[in-house]
């Protein structure tokens, strides 16, 4: 177990849940999309340490998250005008 896991333990059921959801997400979105799912505990209105699962290279996921954070800060919302329902 690495230092990070010792400081910020993830419950066994959370880890299994993340793996289960990752498999389902990948099956639903198909091979042309990458994803990252982030979960974090909320205590007294404050978020704790995040845990994530992704099908991307770590560097690609970090870039995508930074890009999305910039969009959310500047536009206040995620564009959905090009999403087909």
Number of C-alpha atoms within 10 A of each C-alpha: 6 6 8 8 9 9 9 12 12 14 9 8 9 12 14 11 11 18 15 11 14 19 12 11 17 16 10 9 11 9 8 6 9 16 15 17 14 11 15 13 12 10 8 6 7 8 11 12 12 12 16 13 15 18 16 14 9 11 9 12 16 13 11 16 13 12 11 14 15 12 14 13 9 9 10 10 11 10 10 8 6 6 6 5 4
